[in-house]
């Protein structure tokens, strides 16, 4: 079977960018999916919930390939040599498969797209990151031969060099509607006390879990669940140690990585996303809004572009005192009111149907009346 669309992805787990790849595949028709391949990196261990297994279960061909992925470990003379070798190997692999389009799912795969300079494939980058100025110089140079860029937020688009912005379209992320799942708990059905808060994500410094735990130590207005785990590579924040040292540790529940956080969101009143970096989007916040839960979020990046005072509360990043003040003064009436508006905003702007339509147009695919579930 010929390959029309080759996806090149930088990890093999089920976190933000990995889930977005699944939502992109949902936008394809069954016939289109038969002509799709996904290449995953061969240099990392599987996550707790491997993406490759999910892809194969839905009939998508997924292979592990020595991809030229931009990682911190590559930023050494030996690492750069290995990256160049992988780029040459990748180019030869692509020639054998001869796809019509190569789709890079994150900025980390830009060395792979750059390796195809002069090749006939149409190249698309799904930019899911906010580029810092110095990063933008390197990533911008690697992206010069990319034909189309799809950015997940205006903040992501604005961080790129101007010449790349001109070929970029913003397609905001989506998340499946949790309300249609049997057994879903409406916010109004939860007991009003104790108020339950939920935060989820990789336990890295830029996700702000240290800020949240410090804020919670100042005032614990209910119970707090922190879901996630350390990243497969790179440094991790010692979340268990920070929790153990908190004066309110007995009100914090640490939960390991889960297959889906929807049941945990359904058991919570408020979702908290205390990121301290320029969050490109904030998928966990959107998952909360889809479930009709208001969101406490940092005023950063793409996160601040869709979380507003109507659907939650915004605080300055890294300010644990301000975060504690907000958490301590949230009322049940506010939760219900902002939760309703959060749900309405999701349906109006971020539903799967809207994403599918916008993504297909951005990727140059014809519109369809229905898409796969």
KADA-V628709 format. One record per backbone hydrogen bond with DSSP energy under -0.5 kcal/mol. NH is the residue of the N-H (numbers start at 1). CO is the residue of the C=O. E is the energy in kcal/mol with one decimal. If there is no record, write none. Layout:
nh=[NH;NH]
co=[CO;CO]
e=[E;E]
//
This chain:
nh=[4;4;5;6;7;7;8;9;9;19;20;21;22;23;24;25;26;27;27;28;33;34;34;35;36;37;38;39;40;40;42;47;54;55;56;57;58;58;59;60;61;63;65;65;67;69;70;71;74;75;76;80;81;82;83;84;85;86;87;88;89;90;91;92;93;94;95;96;97;98;100;101;102;103;104;104;105;105;109;110;112;112;113;114;115;116;117;119;122;124;125;126;127;127;128;131;136;137;138;139;140;141;142;143;144;146;147;148;149;150;151;151;152;157;158;159;159;160;164;165;166;167;168;169;171;171;173;175;178;180;181;184;186;189;190;195;197;198;199;201;203;204;207;208;209;212;213;214;215;216;217;218;218;219;221;223;224;225;226;227;227;228;229;237;239;242;243;244;245;246;249;251;252;253;254;255;265;266;267;268;269;270;271;272;273;276;277;279;286;287;288;289;290;291;292;293;294;295;296;297;297;298;299;300;302;303;303;304;304;305;306;306;307;308;311;312;313;315;319;320;323;324;325;326;327;328;329;329;330;335;336;337;338;339;340;341;342;343;344;345;346;347;348;349;350;350;355;356;357;358;359;360;361;362;363;364;364;365;372;372]
co=[2;35;35;101;5;37;103;7;39;15;16;17;18;19;20;21;22;23;24;25;29;30;31;32;33;5;61;7;38;63;65;12;50;51;52;53;54;55;56;55;36;38;40;63;65;67;108;69;71;72;74;76;77;78;79;80;81;82;83;84;85;86;87;88;89;90;91;92;93;94;3;4;122;6;102;124;8;103;106;107;68;109;109;110;111;113;114;116;100;102;148;104;125;150;126;129;132;133;134;135;136;137;138;139;141;143;123;123;167;125;149;169;127;153;154;155;156;157;161;161;162;164;165;149;151;169;152;350;176;177;178;181;184;186;187;221;223;270;225;227;229;202;204;205;204;208;209;210;211;212;213;214;215;215;219;195;251;197;253;199;225;255;201;203;237;238;239;240;241;243;246;248;249;224;252;226;261;262;263;265;196;196;294;198;296;206;206;277;282;283;284;285;286;287;289;288;269;311;271;295;313;273;315;298;279;279;300;300;301;302;302;303;303;306;308;308;295;297;316;318;319;320;321;322;323;324;325;326;327;331;332;333;334;335;336;337;338;339;340;341;342;343;344;345;345;346;351;352;353;354;355;356;357;358;359;360;361;360;26;28]
e=[-0.6;-2.3;-1.7;-2.8;-0.6;-3.0;-2.7;-0.6;-2.7;-2.8;-2.2;-1.7;-1.3;-1.9;-2.2;-2.3;-1.7;-0.7;-1.2;-1.5;-2.3;-1.0;-0.5;-1.5;-1.4;-2.0;-2.3;-3.3;-0.6;-3.2;-1.0;-2.2;-1.1;-2.4;-2.4;-1.9;-1.2;-0.5;-1.5;-2.6;-0.8;-2.4;-3.0;-0.6;-2.2;-1.5;-3.1;-0.9;-1.7;-1.6;-1.6;-3.1;-1.8;-2.2;-2.2;-2.2;-2.0;-2.5;-2.1;-1.9;-2.1;-2.9;-2.1;-1.7;-2.2;-2.5;-1.8;-1.4;-1.8;-3.3;-0.9;-1.9;-2.4;-3.3;-0.6;-3.1;-2.2;-0.5;-1.5;-1.9;-0.6;-1.1;-1.6;-3.0;-1.4;-1.3;-1.5;-2.5;-2.4;-2.3;-2.2;-3.3;-0.9;-1.9;-0.7;-0.6;-3.2;-1.1;-1.2;-3.3;-2.3;-1.4;-1.9;-1.5;-1.1;-1.8;-1.3;-1.7;-2.2;-3.0;-0.6;-2.3;-1.6;-2.0;-2.9;-1.0;-0.5;-1.6;-1.4;-1.9;-1.6;-1.4;-1.7;-2.3;-2.8;-0.5;-0.6;-0.7;-0.6;-0.6;-1.4;-1.7;-0.6;-1.4;-1.5;-0.6;-3.0;-2.0;-2.6;-2.0;-2.4;-2.0;-1.5;-1.4;-0.5;-2.2;-2.7;-2.0;-2.5;-2.7;-1.7;-0.9;-0.8;-1.4;-0.8;-2.3;-2.6;-2.4;-2.5;-2.9;-0.5;-2.1;-0.6;-3.2;-2.2;-2.2;-2.6;-2.4;-1.5;-1.3;-1.5;-1.9;-1.7;-3.1;-0.5;-2.7;-2.6;-2.6;-0.8;-1.9;-2.7;-1.8;-2.2;-3.3;-3.3;-2.2;-0.9;-2.1;-1.6;-2.4;-2.0;-2.2;-2.7;-1.2;-1.9;-2.7;-0.6;-1.4;-2.7;-0.6;-2.7;-1.7;-2.6;-2.0;-2.5;-0.9;-0.7;-1.7;-0.6;-1.1;-0.6;-1.0;-1.7;-0.6;-0.8;-1.1;-2.4;-2.2;-1.5;-1.2;-2.2;-2.5;-2.0;-2.1;-2.7;-2.2;-0.8;-1.0;-0.9;-2.2;-2.3;-2.4;-3.0;-2.1;-1.9;-1.8;-2.3;-2.1;-2.1;-2.4;-2.2;-2.2;-2.3;-2.5;-0.6;-2.1;-2.2;-3.1;-2.0;-2.4;-3.3;-2.3;-1.8;-2.2;-2.5;-0.6;-0.9;-3.1;-0.6;-0.9]
//
